[in-house]
């Protein structure tokens, strides 16, 4: 009985650190997702409201696809960080 109680205490101590790690990673992922959403939104507003003679449509599409690609890279890097533990 004493061994199982001691084991449960040690396991709880270990799980506290793991829980804090996962909580911190989720907090950072939410902030990073919010940042990427703002980048894509600002880029789409900028591209939409600029006259077509200032920014050609091809460059506008390139800017939007680049903004979405950068946000995808951020999300993937955080996913790999979570899986890489």
Wavefront OBJ file of the C-alpha trace (Angstrom):
o trace
v 0.000 0.000 0.000
v 2.816 2.397 0.864
v 4.607 1.757 -2.449
v 1.525 2.517 -4.539
v 0.876 5.704 -2.541
v 4.474 6.843 -3.066
v 4.247 5.975 -6.767
v 1.065 8.042 -7.133
v 2.744 11.020 -5.448
v 5.720 10.806 -7.792
v 3.505 10.433 -10.822
v 1.438 13.468 -9.794
v 4.621 15.506 -9.419
v 5.781 14.463 -12.872
v 2.394 15.176 -14.436
v 2.329 18.688 -12.983
v 5.354 19.643 -15.048
v 3.904 17.989 -18.149
v 0.585 19.786 -17.663
v 2.342 23.145 -17.308
v 4.355 22.441 -20.462
v 1.256 21.618 -22.494
v -0.578 24.630 -21.099
v 2.275 26.956 -22.031
v 2.518 25.472 -25.528
v -1.228 25.857 -26.068
v -1.066 29.466 -24.828
v 1.722 30.213 -27.298
v -0.141 28.457 -30.120
v -3.273 30.535 -29.539
v -1.236 33.739 -29.543
v 0.592 32.682 -32.692
v -2.675 31.787 -34.427
v -4.063 35.193 -33.496
v -0.971 36.906 -34.857
v -1.141 34.974 -38.124
v -4.842 35.806 -38.445
v -4.058 39.503 -38.029
v -1.296 39.330 -40.650
v -3.587 37.663 -43.189
v -6.437 40.057 -42.386
v -4.248 43.163 -42.679
v -2.775 41.913 -45.947
v -6.193 41.179 -47.396
v -7.490 44.616 -46.386
v -4.424 46.307 -47.815
v -4.700 44.419 -51.092
v -8.458 44.899 -51.390
v -8.552 48.637 -50.837
v -5.517 49.564 -52.923
v -6.276 50.619 -56.490
v -5.349 48.047 -59.119
v -3.035 50.515 -60.876
v -0.893 50.801 -57.715
v -0.614 47.069 -57.012
v -1.095 44.667 -59.933
v -3.494 41.765 -59.242
v -0.663 39.250 -59.586
v 1.309 40.948 -56.806
v -1.824 41.159 -54.666
v -2.382 37.423 -55.035
v 1.275 36.798 -54.276
v 1.066 38.894 -51.105
v -2.037 37.031 -49.924
v -0.592 33.609 -50.643
v 2.688 34.572 -48.940
v 0.832 35.812 -45.836
v -1.152 32.571 -45.651
v 1.984 30.506 -46.192
v 3.854 32.285 -43.393
v 0.951 31.681 -41.003
v 0.945 28.006 -41.996
v 4.686 27.759 -41.304
v 4.163 29.194 -37.812
v 1.383 26.720 -37.058
v 3.400 23.783 -38.386
v 6.480 24.766 -36.393
v 4.452 24.855 -33.183
v 2.848 21.517 -34.031
v 6.288 19.985 -34.529
v 7.440 21.509 -31.254
v 4.526 19.864 -29.463
v 5.186 16.517 -31.101
v 8.937 16.743 -30.562
v 8.728 16.990 -26.775
l 1 2 3 4 5 6 7 8 9 10 11 12 13 14 15 16 17 18 19 20 21 22 23 24 25 26 27 28 29 30 31 32 33 34 35 36 37 38 39 40 41 42 43 44 45 46 47 48 49 50 51 52 53 54 55 56 57 58 59 60 61 62 63 64 65 66 67 68 69 70 71 72 73 74 75 76 77 78 79 80 81 82 83 84 85
